[in-house]
Amino acid sequence: MLIAKRRLTFAAGLILIVVAAIALRALPIAAWPLWLDESWSRWLAEMNWQGLRDSTARYDTHPPFYYSLLKLWLEVAPHTPEGLRLLSVLAGLAMLPLAWVCAARIEALRRAPALRVASAALVAVSPPLVVAAHQARPYALFALAFALALWTALRLLTADEGRARRLWALWIGFGFALEAVLWLHNLGMLFAAALSGALFVALWREGRLRRHFAPMACVHLLCGLAFLPHFAAMIEQRRAWQSGWLRFAPGEVPEGLATGLAMPGVGALLLFVAAGFGAAAMLRGKGDLGAGLVLAAAAFLPAVLALAISTVSSPVFLPRTLVPSALPLILLAAAGLAQLRSAALRGAALGTMLLLAGIASAGEAQRPPEEKWDLIAAWVEPRLAPGDELWLLPNEIVLPLGFAAPETISRLKPRGIPADFPAPQHRGPRYSGTPAVPGLTDADVRQLIGEARGRGARGVWVVSRFPNLFDPGGALAASLGTGDAGSGMAFAPIGIRHYRLDGERTGS
């Protein structure tokens, strides 16, 4: 009777975890219009295959693999915000069983089903993983591919080396997962290097490297060769990337690590402390030494490498790119909880982390959209008087605006400034790091205003997103005057301002 009751409680707990994971990931995906980066995903995925390949190589800083998967997904899914995001939701939900099977490969958790459940529960409410699942961007699949590679690496640490065919099969599986990590994000190289390097060291420390060396070398050689085409593209894109919007601010690193790997505030501190205890315990014990090395490297080394590169070379540290490390961090934290002898203390620590993570994730699921493109289009259209023009700064915001309100935008016929999107041939700075999106210069502004007056335009409505980035000298406002703000409408970070062209110009 007691065993049956425990099984029922166990099953109920798993069901609750799955329901919470689904609710946090799926419920909000239809409530928000596509934001700018997501509109790039749709724009690329709706091209033909040749256009997708060429446009990704020319305009985007990410590999084409995610956009290719999204294109295939859109063969069966609707071309709506929720349709595009559902692929990420499914990838996010697939993290739950992966957390379970990864935990089964850790000695400290193998004989503790409650802590394996705790690992899955922390994944279910993890804010970085929940946020990644909300977006039609590569991050959820990036985390999933890395989780698959991590699971295969943990299996390799306990593989029967007497079965050569089985060993080669595991290494081939690891290679496929690692290749997906490389092709899903430009920073996949950091995660691949961390995991492969840690696996090499773990096998060497355990005296098992000799049996693994041949398949390991072959798989990594093939992975490197298969990745060479995009690596060459990355070299070509490096100059544009360095001149882009991303700047490295060391003072923002602690908050970035917390939000990118764990959760905001005190919850992140608890998770990091538990993970530290777990790593220390695993690295001390013989049974979990290899797994401890792999998990510690997977959890912390990509962030360390990103910080090092940002300090000495190009700014690459961005919290949302760290999301694949959330799972190994959670597994280390579960191993740390296993070190607590007091069940009450262990339950209190776990309950606090789950509560704080759940509150943060629920807040993310319920927050209003940051970019209200559908409302912007509806607000602007009735205010355009005869002779008014609609200008978009930067030109790429025609994508989210057009996807949110295609009929309205078709009627308004907005102009991207300084040139319609994409504008690779236009001369000028590329503050966003892509040739498709030029910034404004003084000469551009003079030409735009002169051409508008030549067309008989009486005024312009400028819809802008972070104008200080694309017009850092303020040339547009200086030439057009102060203008009229959008009646206090709350569209931040989107600005709307009206300028008259038929009267006397204010400003320089």
Protein Blocks (a to p, Z undefined) as FASTA:
>chain_A
ZZmmmmmmmmmmmmmmmmmmmmmmmmmmmmpccdfklmmmmmmmmpcfklmmmmmmmmmc
bdfklmmmmmmmmmmmccbfklmmmmmmmmmmmmmmmmmmmmmmpmklmmmmklmmmmmm
mmmmmmklmmmmmpccfklmmmmmmmmmmmmmmmmmmccfklmmlmmmmmmmmmmmmmmm
mmmpfklmmmmmmmmmmmmmmmmmnopmmmmmmmmmmmmmmmmmmmmmmmmmmmmmmmmm
mmmmbdcdfklmmmmmmmmmmcghjllmmmmmmmmmmmmmmmmpmklmmmmmmmmmmmmm
mmmmmmmmmmmmccfbdfklmmmmmmmmmmmmmmmmmmpmblklmmmmmmmmmmmmmmmm
mmmmmpccfblfklmmmmmmmmmcghiacddddfklmmmmmmmmmmlmmmnopaddfbdc
ddfkbgcddfkopaklccddfklmmmmmmmmmmnopabdcdddehkllmmmnommmmmno
nojaehhiafbfbdcddddfkbccedZZ
